[in-house]
Amino acid sequence: MKLKKSNDGSELTVTLVGEVDAANVTVIEEKLLKEVAGVTDLTFDLKELEYISSAGLRVLLQMQKMMKTQGNMVIINTNDEVMDIFKVTGFVRLLNIV
């Protein structure tokens, strides 16, 4: 798992690469919590994400709730495999996926 960040003041883009699962989700969560302070626009680019577990979904939901109080969050470039996970779990209704 790799996390790429691009921060432009109030805009943060996070690209998740590989797999997000219970083995690495704590590190991702800690990095994100530090980065989102002062951010009003958070974008998750999932073009390189191969798999996301329920632990990873929990982190996305946590970020969504946090961003509702300070700005906006979107998810872009979701591949078919990850989109299927979002659909099966009902996260397509909870997250702003474009």
Secondary structure by P-SEA (a helix, b strand, c coil): cbbbbbbcccbbbbbbccccccccaaaaaaaaaaccccccbbbbbccccccccaaaaaaaaaaaaaaaacbbbbbccccaaaaaaaaaaccccccccc
